[in-house]
Amino acid sequence: MIVITGAAGFIGSYLAGKLNQAGYSDLILVDRFDDPSKDINLFSKKYRKFIDRDKFFKWLIKHADDVDFIFHMGARTDTVGLEPELYQQLNLIYSQRLWNICSEIQVPLIYASSAATYGNGELGFSDTHINLSNLRPLNLYGWSKHNFDVWALKQTRTPPFWAGLKFFNVYGPNEFHKGRMASVVLHAFNTINKSGQMKLFKSHHKDYKDGEQSRDFVYVDDIADVMLYFMHNQEHSGIFNVGTGKARSFLDLTQAVFRSLRMNPEISFVDTPVELRGRYQYFTEAEMDKLREIGYTKPFVELEEGIETYVERYLVKEACF
């Protein structure tokens, strides 16, 4: 059996579908399952059982001999949340407990970390372990992920294989439920489709022009491919970046959405809210040498191709209902 935590969410549900496509249907899906907006994410997925996240550890210990692999995608993902206890419980303590059980029953584990751990990027975006503890995230979400990364590297008792994957800015199908935390691509599509125009944040940094704030935008299908690669290749444990390795501007992204909708771009700029300016990343770009060096050779989807696929195959169809 393969376990996916956060299975009703964006990446977890997409991963379930990707595993189905690869011939795996003996899936255990772990989540709260109390948000009706996520129900569509699991529509048509093949799986064995749902398990509430609060009952999962008891189930895991009881069925340890039957579990082959765990993908831990469950987390509190709000990057502007102000509830430290919630991040502590869901993103750190829950993950530590899962790690310890996997170490005891010897089950391989992949968990979701985040590029939010890199903070403002002043220390770069290298996934080497040497300087990891020096990173300074900009929000509680980033700190919770960072603290678990640091903790994991200190452990002497580990799962037989483990990988912490620092996802950069992921976009793609199954994120409709995320609201304000959905990708910029989805927000841009909704705004442009409704109004025919798009407003982007002005730059408040002397080194970046308006619209040139950049992120490493990675299509969710690439994320799933990397996770399946690690499931089949368990020689190298550690923390790895998962992005395209190529930063693209918000202007590039917005223009790509307009093109996918066959519309002429109408883009204007507004001030970034004051409360966000101190926690705003102007540039992220994954260093991908480490993943490539262990043998992952598949090219990542270019931003324009990923947006066109997402818009034409998924978003336009949803907007028609």
C-alpha angles and dihedrals in degrees: 000000000000119000124209119188117199084030096158092052132088105277096024094055093044089051090052090056092046091052089050089053089052091054101264116129101147091096130152109208116204123192142105094270090199098115112086090195088070096053093093090059091069097039110129093003116139115227143143104230149350117229126188111239091236091057096041101093093053089049092047095053091048094049099034094127092057099050116094102175141000128211108194106201097144116114147126098267104179106125095196099045119128102201107106094179091057093051090045093053101040104032103031114020095037090049092047091052092049091048091052093050092047088051091051098046093034100236120154115247136201116185134186116248121169146230085236085083089073093067113196092349096245090133093047130243103277118144094206112128097228100083099022095111090058094064118114115204121205101225143031092260092055092046092051091053092043093050091054092049090052092046093049093054091054095055121109092187108065141160113270086257129008138171130185108203118205101210115202122203104329122196134172146084123347097037097103093108095056097086112188090002093061118112123280087245092062093044091048092049093050093048097044094043090053103038107016092235141074134215120207130190117266116238116256092184122089093222096057130062121217109289094012094099101123140208137180098248112196127188114238092234089064090051090054092047091055092050092051089048091057092046089058096037111048101163099105121052121188145080118314136182117236112196136104094265089234123097116215129191127247086240090058090049095048093048090050091054091050090050092049088054091046090239133133112250117256106180130167134171133237133184117274108246110264093234091059100046096084092050098042122120112213096186138019127171124164119231100224103182094103095057092044092049093058091055110273103140106161113119118240121243114264115242095246092049093047093049093047091051093046095046099042100038099037120006099047090048092050092047090057093064 
